[in-house]
Amino acid sequence: MSIFMLSDTPAAVSAEPAQTAAEIKPAMSEWGEMALTVMFTLAAVLFVSFLAVVTGLV
């Protein structure tokens, strides 16, 4: 038997259910930031791939 089982204090239960990750919608600015990040990442990968092909590394 552990010491935690001896406690008779009830757990506090919230009346409102907690939001899950699927229910939380990001703001429009967050979508813009994500789109820019993806675009810059893809541009960097394509640029490095282009340099590799031009210089004969691949």
PyMOL Python script that loads the backbone (N, CA, C, O; Angstrom):
from pymol import cmd

cmd.read_pdbstr("""\
ATOM      1  N   MET A   1       0.846  -1.171   0.000  1.00  0.00           N
ATOM      2  CA  MET A   1       0.000   0.000   0.000  1.00  0.00           C
ATOM      3  C   MET A   1       0.893   1.236   0.000  1.00  0.00           C
ATOM      4  O   MET A   1       1.814   1.337   0.810  1.00  0.00           O
ATOM      5  N   SER A   2       0.626   2.164  -0.896  1.00  0.00           N
ATOM      6  CA  SER A   2       1.452   3.356  -0.974  1.00  0.00           C
ATOM      7  C   SER A   2       0.827   4.491  -0.186  1.00  0.00           C
ATOM      8  O   SER A   2      -0.334   4.417   0.216  1.00  0.00           O
ATOM      9  N   ILE A   3       1.599   5.530   0.029  1.00  0.00           N
ATOM     10  CA  ILE A   3       1.110   6.683   0.782  1.00  0.00           C
ATOM     11  C   ILE A   3       0.024   7.429   0.011  1.00  0.00           C
ATOM     12  O   ILE A   3      -0.834   8.077   0.611  1.00  0.00           O
ATOM     13  N   PHE A   4       0.060   7.335  -1.314  1.00  0.00           N
ATOM     14  CA  PHE A   4      -0.938   8.024  -2.120  1.00  0.00           C
ATOM     15  C   PHE A   4      -2.321   7.402  -1.968  1.00  0.00           C
ATOM     16  O   PHE A   4      -3.328   8.083  -2.162  1.00  0.00           O
ATOM     17  N   MET A   5      -2.381   6.157  -1.634  1.00  0.00           N
ATOM     18  CA  MET A   5      -3.667   5.495  -1.455  1.00  0.00           C
ATOM     19  C   MET A   5      -4.304   5.888  -0.125  1.00  0.00           C
ATOM     20  O   MET A   5      -5.508   5.701   0.054  1.00  0.00           O
ATOM     21  N   LEU A   6      -3.531   6.424   0.802  1.00  0.00           N
ATOM     22  CA  LEU A   6      -4.069   6.798   2.094  1.00  0.00           C
ATOM     23  C   LEU A   6      -4.723   8.169   2.070  1.00  0.00           C
ATOM     24  O   LEU A   6      -5.437   8.522   3.009  1.00  0.00           O
ATOM     25  N   SER A   7      -4.500   8.944   1.028  1.00  0.00           N
ATOM     26  CA  SER A   7      -5.073  10.275   0.941  1.00  0.00           C
ATOM     27  C   SER A   7      -6.556  10.176   0.624  1.00  0.00           C
ATOM     28  O   SER A   7      -6.964   9.426  -0.263  1.00  0.00           O
ATOM     29  N   ASP A   8      -7.365  10.945   1.361  1.00  0.00           N
ATOM     30  CA  ASP A   8      -8.802  10.932   1.106  1.00  0.00           C
ATOM     31  C   ASP A   8      -9.264  12.236   0.467  1.00  0.00           C
ATOM     32  O   ASP A   8     -10.455  12.544   0.494  1.00  0.00           O
ATOM     33  N   THR A   9      -8.339  13.009  -0.110  1.00  0.00           N
ATOM     34  CA  THR A   9      -8.688  14.248  -0.789  1.00  0.00           C
ATOM     35  C   THR A   9      -9.190  13.908  -2.192  1.00  0.00           C
ATOM     36  O   THR A   9      -8.475  13.268  -2.964  1.00  0.00           O
ATOM     37  N   PRO A  10     -10.413  14.329  -2.529  1.00  0.00           N
ATOM     38  CA  PRO A  10     -10.937  14.011  -3.866  1.00  0.00           C
ATOM     39  C   PRO A  10     -10.236  14.851  -4.934  1.00  0.00           C
ATOM     40  O   PRO A  10      -9.780  15.963  -4.667  1.00  0.00           O
ATOM     41  N   ALA A  11     -10.160  14.306  -6.134  1.00  0.00           N
ATOM     42  CA  ALA A  11      -9.566  15.015  -7.261  1.00  0.00           C
ATOM     43  C   ALA A  11     -10.517  16.101  -7.731  1.00  0.00           C
ATOM     44  O   ALA A  11     -11.731  15.898  -7.752  1.00  0.00           O
ATOM     45  N   ALA A  12      -9.986  17.235  -8.101  1.00  0.00           N
ATOM     46  CA  ALA A  12     -10.803  18.326  -8.614  1.00  0.00           C
ATOM     47  C   ALA A  12     -11.155  18.025 -10.064  1.00  0.00           C
ATOM     48  O   ALA A  12     -10.270  17.818 -10.894  1.00  0.00           O
ATOM     49  N   VAL A  13     -12.439  18.001 -10.365  1.00  0.00           N
ATOM     50  CA  VAL A  13     -12.906  17.702 -11.708  1.00  0.00           C
ATOM     51  C   VAL A  13     -13.498  18.973 -12.297  1.00  0.00           C
ATOM     52  O   VAL A  13     -14.374  19.596 -11.698  1.00  0.00           O
ATOM     53  N   SER A  14     -13.023  19.346 -13.451  1.00  0.00           N
ATOM     54  CA  SER A  14     -13.516  20.543 -14.121  1.00  0.00           C
ATOM     55  C   SER A  14     -14.890  20.272 -14.724  1.00  0.00           C
ATOM     56  O   SER A  14     -15.161  19.178 -15.220  1.00  0.00           O
ATOM     57  N   ALA A  15     -15.744  21.277 -14.672  1.00  0.00           N
ATOM     58  CA  ALA A  15     -17.086  21.142 -15.260  1.00  0.00           C
ATOM     59  C   ALA A  15     -17.018  21.193 -16.781  1.00  0.00           C
ATOM     60  O   ALA A  15     -17.852  20.594 -17.460  1.00  0.00           O
ATOM     61  N   GLU A  16     -16.019  21.911 -17.325  1.00  0.00           N
ATOM     62  CA  GLU A  16     -15.878  22.016 -18.778  1.00  0.00           C
ATOM     63  C   GLU A  16     -14.848  20.997 -19.256  1.00  0.00           C
ATOM     64  O   GLU A  16     -13.785  20.861 -18.652  1.00  0.00           O
ATOM     65  N   PRO A  17     -15.152  20.290 -20.325  1.00  0.00           N
ATOM     66  CA  PRO A  17     -14.168  19.329 -20.841  1.00  0.00           C
ATOM     67  C   PRO A  17     -12.969  20.048 -21.452  1.00  0.00           C
ATOM     68  O   PRO A  17     -13.109  21.121 -22.039  1.00  0.00           O
ATOM     69  N   ALA A  18     -11.822  19.459 -21.312  1.00  0.00           N
ATOM     70  CA  ALA A  18     -10.605  20.042 -21.882  1.00  0.00           C
ATOM     71  C   ALA A  18     -10.624  19.889 -23.396  1.00  0.00           C
ATOM     72  O   ALA A  18     -11.135  18.904 -23.927  1.00  0.00           O
ATOM     73  N   GLN A  19     -10.060  20.879 -24.081  1.00  0.00           N
ATOM     74  CA  GLN A  19     -10.003  20.808 -25.543  1.00  0.00           C
ATOM     75  C   GLN A  19      -8.886  19.861 -25.959  1.00  0.00           C
ATOM     76  O   GLN A  19      -7.788  19.876 -25.401  1.00  0.00           O
ATOM     77  N   THR A  20      -9.192  19.050 -26.940  1.00  0.00           N
ATOM     78  CA  THR A  20      -8.170  18.158 -27.478  1.00  0.00           C
ATOM     79  C   THR A  20      -7.398  18.885 -28.567  1.00  0.00           C
ATOM     80  O   THR A  20      -7.798  19.964 -29.006  1.00  0.00           O
ATOM     81  N   ALA A  21      -6.302  18.301 -28.998  1.00  0.00           N
ATOM     82  CA  ALA A  21      -5.476  18.928 -30.032  1.00  0.00           C
ATOM     83  C   ALA A  21      -6.251  19.074 -31.344  1.00  0.00           C
ATOM     84  O   ALA A  21      -6.006  20.010 -32.105  1.00  0.00           O
ATOM     85  N   ALA A  22      -7.177  18.159 -31.611  1.00  0.00           N
ATOM     86  CA  ALA A  22      -7.941  18.219 -32.857  1.00  0.00           C
ATOM     87  C   ALA A  22      -8.949  19.360 -32.833  1.00  0.00           C
ATOM     88  O   ALA A  22      -9.334  19.864 -33.889  1.00  0.00           O
ATOM     89  N   GLU A  23      -9.387  19.777 -31.636  1.00  0.00           N
ATOM     90  CA  GLU A  23     -10.399  20.819 -31.546  1.00  0.00           C
ATOM     91  C   GLU A  23      -9.801  22.218 -31.578  1.00  0.00           C
ATOM     92  O   GLU A  23     -10.499  23.179 -31.903  1.00  0.00           O
ATOM     93  N   ILE A  24      -8.523  22.347 -31.247  1.00  0.00           N
ATOM     94  CA  ILE A  24      -7.885  23.650 -31.213  1.00  0.00           C
ATOM     95  C   ILE A  24      -7.455  24.019 -32.629  1.00  0.00           C
ATOM     96  O   ILE A  24      -6.629  23.336 -33.235  1.00  0.00           O
ATOM     97  N   LYS A  25      -8.022  25.100 -33.147  1.00  0.00           N
ATOM     98  CA  LYS A  25      -7.696  25.526 -34.513  1.00  0.00           C
ATOM     99  C   LYS A  25      -6.661  26.638 -34.458  1.00  0.00           C
ATOM    100  O   LYS A  25      -6.848  27.616 -33.733  1.00  0.00           O
ATOM    101  N   PRO A  26      -5.572  26.508 -35.211  1.00  0.00           N
ATOM    102  CA  PRO A  26      -4.559  27.559 -35.204  1.00  0.00           C
ATOM    103  C   PRO A  26      -5.077  28.828 -35.874  1.00  0.00           C
ATOM    104  O   PRO A  26      -5.951  28.774 -36.739  1.00  0.00           O
ATOM    105  N   ALA A  27      -4.537  29.943 -35.473  1.00  0.00           N
ATOM    106  CA  ALA A  27      -4.923  31.229 -36.046  1.00  0.00           C
ATOM    107  C   ALA A  27      -4.457  31.306 -37.497  1.00  0.00           C
ATOM    108  O   ALA A  27      -3.604  30.532 -37.931  1.00  0.00           O
ATOM    109  N   MET A  28      -5.031  32.256 -38.239  1.00  0.00           N
ATOM    110  CA  MET A  28      -4.689  32.394 -39.649  1.00  0.00           C
ATOM    111  C   MET A  28      -3.216  32.751 -39.834  1.00  0.00           C
ATOM    112  O   MET A  28      -2.594  32.317 -40.804  1.00  0.00           O
ATOM    113  N   SER A  29      -2.651  33.535 -38.914  1.00  0.00           N
ATOM    114  CA  SER A  29      -1.242  33.905 -39.035  1.00  0.00           C
ATOM    115  C   SER A  29      -0.342  32.687 -38.871  1.00  0.00           C
ATOM    116  O   SER A  29       0.722  32.613 -39.485  1.00  0.00           O
ATOM    117  N   GLU A  30      -0.765  31.734 -38.045  1.00  0.00           N
ATOM    118  CA  GLU A  30       0.024  30.515 -37.883  1.00  0.00           C
ATOM    119  C   GLU A  30       0.036  29.702 -39.162  1.00  0.00           C
ATOM    120  O   GLU A  30       1.048  29.084 -39.495  1.00  0.00           O
ATOM    121  N   TRP A  31      -1.081  29.692 -39.889  1.00  0.00           N
ATOM    122  CA  TRP A  31      -1.106  28.998 -41.173  1.00  0.00           C
ATOM    123  C   TRP A  31      -0.160  29.665 -42.154  1.00  0.00           C
ATOM    124  O   TRP A  31       0.520  28.985 -42.922  1.00  0.00           O
ATOM    125  N   GLY A  32      -0.109  31.004 -42.135  1.00  0.00           N
ATOM    126  CA  GLY A  32       0.788  31.731 -43.017  1.00  0.00           C
ATOM    127  C   GLY A  32       2.247  31.441 -42.698  1.00  0.00           C
ATOM    128  O   GLY A  32       3.066  31.269 -43.602  1.00  0.00           O
ATOM    129  N   GLU A  33       2.569  31.389 -41.409  1.00  0.00           N
ATOM    130  CA  GLU A  33       3.937  31.075 -41.005  1.00  0.00           C
ATOM    131  C   GLU A  33       4.322  29.670 -41.449  1.00  0.00           C
ATOM    132  O   GLU A  33       5.438  29.435 -41.914  1.00  0.00           O
ATOM    133  N   MET A  34       3.385  28.741 -41.298  1.00  0.00           N
ATOM    134  CA  MET A  34       3.662  27.358 -41.691  1.00  0.00           C
ATOM    135  C   MET A  34       3.863  27.258 -43.199  1.00  0.00           C
ATOM    136  O   MET A  34       4.757  26.548 -43.661  1.00  0.00           O
ATOM    137  N   ALA A  35       3.044  27.957 -43.962  1.00  0.00           N
ATOM    138  CA  ALA A  35       3.168  27.931 -45.420  1.00  0.00           C
ATOM    139  C   ALA A  35       4.504  28.528 -45.865  1.00  0.00           C
ATOM    140  O   ALA A  35       5.158  27.990 -46.759  1.00  0.00           O
ATOM    141  N   LEU A  36       4.911  29.642 -45.243  1.00  0.00           N
ATOM    142  CA  LEU A  36       6.201  30.233 -45.593  1.00  0.00           C
ATOM    143  C   LEU A  36       7.358  29.320 -45.235  1.00  0.00           C
ATOM    144  O   LEU A  36       8.322  29.213 -45.994  1.00  0.00           O
ATOM    145  N   THR A  37       7.275  28.667 -44.096  1.00  0.00           N
ATOM    146  CA  THR A  37       8.331  27.745 -43.688  1.00  0.00           C
ATOM    147  C   THR A  37       8.461  26.601 -44.678  1.00  0.00           C
ATOM    148  O   THR A  37       9.571  26.231 -45.060  1.00  0.00           O
ATOM    149  N   VAL A  38       7.343  26.044 -45.090  1.00  0.00           N
ATOM    150  CA  VAL A  38       7.360  24.940 -46.052  1.00  0.00           C
ATOM    151  C   VAL A  38       7.916  25.411 -47.394  1.00  0.00           C
ATOM    152  O   VAL A  38       8.714  24.711 -48.019  1.00  0.00           O
ATOM    153  N   MET A  39       7.497  26.587 -47.832  1.00  0.00           N
ATOM    154  CA  MET A  39       7.966  27.096 -49.123  1.00  0.00           C
ATOM    155  C   MET A  39       9.475  27.358 -49.113  1.00  0.00           C
ATOM    156  O   MET A  39      10.166  26.994 -50.065  1.00  0.00           O
ATOM    157  N   PHE A  40       9.991  27.978 -48.061  1.00  0.00           N
ATOM    158  CA  PHE A  40      11.426  28.239 -47.985  1.00  0.00           C
ATOM    159  C   PHE A  40      12.221  26.948 -47.864  1.00  0.00           C
ATOM    160  O   PHE A  40      13.312  26.841 -48.423  1.00  0.00           O
ATOM    161  N   THR A  41      11.696  25.981 -47.152  1.00  0.00           N
ATOM    162  CA  THR A  41      12.382  24.695 -47.031  1.00  0.00           C
ATOM    163  C   THR A  41      12.450  23.996 -48.386  1.00  0.00           C
ATOM    164  O   THR A  41      13.501  23.486 -48.775  1.00  0.00           O
ATOM    165  N   LEU A  42      11.333  23.975 -49.099  1.00  0.00           N
ATOM    166  CA  LEU A  42      11.328  23.352 -50.427  1.00  0.00           C
ATOM    167  C   LEU A  42      12.257  24.088 -51.393  1.00  0.00           C
ATOM    168  O   LEU A  42      12.950  23.458 -52.192  1.00  0.00           O
ATOM    169  N   ALA A  43      12.271  25.417 -51.319  1.00  0.00           N
ATOM    170  CA  ALA A  43      13.160  26.190 -52.195  1.00  0.00           C
ATOM    171  C   ALA A  43      14.618  25.880 -51.889  1.00  0.00           C
ATOM    172  O   ALA A  43      15.432  25.755 -52.804  1.00  0.00           O
ATOM    173  N   ALA A  44      14.953  25.754 -50.609  1.00  0.00           N
ATOM    174  CA  ALA A  44      16.337  25.443 -50.227  1.00  0.00           C
ATOM    175  C   ALA A  44      16.740  24.055 -50.707  1.00  0.00           C
ATOM    176  O   ALA A  44      17.851  23.868 -51.201  1.00  0.00           O
ATOM    177  N   VAL A  45      15.847  23.083 -50.566  1.00  0.00           N
ATOM    178  CA  VAL A  45      16.149  21.722 -51.015  1.00  0.00           C
ATOM    179  C   VAL A  45      16.324  21.687 -52.528  1.00  0.00           C
ATOM    180  O   VAL A  45      17.255  21.053 -53.025  1.00  0.00           O
ATOM    181  N   LEU A  46      15.453  22.350 -53.260  1.00  0.00           N
ATOM    182  CA  LEU A  46      15.571  22.378 -54.713  1.00  0.00           C
ATOM    183  C   LEU A  46      16.841  23.096 -55.155  1.00  0.00           C
ATOM    184  O   LEU A  46      17.484  22.670 -56.115  1.00  0.00           O
ATOM    185  N   PHE A  47      17.213  24.174 -54.476  1.00  0.00           N
ATOM    186  CA  PHE A  47      18.423  24.904 -54.829  1.00  0.00           C
ATOM    187  C   PHE A  47      19.671  24.062 -54.600  1.00  0.00           C
ATOM    188  O   PHE A  47      20.568  24.029 -55.442  1.00  0.00           O
ATOM    189  N   VAL A  48      19.725  23.386 -53.467  1.00  0.00           N
ATOM    190  CA  VAL A  48      20.878  22.522 -53.178  1.00  0.00           C
ATOM    191  C   VAL A  48      20.927  21.362 -54.163  1.00  0.00           C
ATOM    192  O   VAL A  48      22.009  20.974 -54.604  1.00  0.00           O
ATOM    193  N   SER A  49      19.774  20.803 -54.513  1.00  0.00           N
ATOM    194  CA  SER A  49      19.745  19.719 -55.497  1.00  0.00           C
ATOM    195  C   SER A  49      20.216  20.218 -56.859  1.00  0.00           C
ATOM    196  O   SER A  49      20.947  19.515 -57.558  1.00  0.00           O
ATOM    197  N   PHE A  50      19.802  21.427 -57.242  1.00  0.00           N
ATOM    198  CA  PHE A  50      20.249  22.017 -58.504  1.00  0.00           C
ATOM    199  C   PHE A  50      21.761  22.199 -58.522  1.00  0.00           C
ATOM    200  O   PHE A  50      22.422  21.866 -59.506  1.00  0.00           O
ATOM    201  N   LEU A  51      22.307  22.730 -57.427  1.00  0.00           N
ATOM    202  CA  LEU A  51      23.765  22.900 -57.344  1.00  0.00           C
ATOM    203  C   LEU A  51      24.489  21.574 -57.424  1.00  0.00           C
ATOM    204  O   LEU A  51      25.542  21.477 -58.055  1.00  0.00           O
ATOM    205  N   ALA A  52      23.934  20.546 -56.789  1.00  0.00           N
ATOM    206  CA  ALA A  52      24.575  19.226 -56.816  1.00  0.00           C
ATOM    207  C   ALA A  52      24.591  18.665 -58.232  1.00  0.00           C
ATOM    208  O   ALA A  52      25.581  18.063 -58.647  1.00  0.00           O
ATOM    209  N   VAL A  53      23.522  18.853 -58.967  1.00  0.00           N
ATOM    210  CA  VAL A  53      23.464  18.343 -60.344  1.00  0.00           C
ATOM    211  C   VAL A  53      24.391  19.147 -61.250  1.00  0.00           C
ATOM    212  O   VAL A  53      25.102  18.569 -62.072  1.00  0.00           O
ATOM    213  N   VAL A  54      24.392  20.456 -61.114  1.00  0.00           N
ATOM    214  CA  VAL A  54      25.226  21.299 -61.967  1.00  0.00           C
ATOM    215  C   VAL A  54      26.701  21.058 -61.728  1.00  0.00           C
ATOM    216  O   VAL A  54      27.483  21.035 -62.678  1.00  0.00           O
ATOM    217  N   THR A  55      27.100  20.877 -60.468  1.00  0.00           N
ATOM    218  CA  THR A  55      28.522  20.668 -60.163  1.00  0.00           C
ATOM    219  C   THR A  55      28.945  19.218 -60.362  1.00  0.00           C
ATOM    220  O   THR A  55      30.130  18.903 -60.257  1.00  0.00           O
ATOM    221  N   GLY A  56      28.003  18.342 -60.644  1.00  0.00           N
ATOM    222  CA  GLY A  56      28.337  16.947 -60.926  1.00  0.00           C
ATOM    223  C   GLY A  56      28.497  16.084 -59.690  1.00  0.00           C
ATOM    224  O   GLY A  56      29.098  15.013 -59.764  1.00  0.00           O
ATOM    225  N   LEU A  57      27.982  16.518 -58.574  1.00  0.00           N
ATOM    226  CA  LEU A  57      28.058  15.723 -57.341  1.00  0.00           C
ATOM    227  C   LEU A  57      27.106  14.522 -57.371  1.00  0.00           C
ATOM    228  O   LEU A  57      27.302  13.532 -56.666  1.00  0.00           O
ATOM    229  N   VAL A  58      26.084  14.639 -58.197  1.00  0.00           N
ATOM    230  CA  VAL A  58      25.095  13.549 -58.269  1.00  0.00           C
ATOM    231  C   VAL A  58      25.144  12.923 -59.643  1.00  0.00           C
ATOM    232  O   VAL A  58      24.395  11.986 -59.922  1.00  0.00           O
TER     233      VAL A  58
END
""", "prot")
cmd.dss("prot")
cmd.show_as("cartoon", "prot")
cmd.util.cbc("prot")
cmd.orient("prot")
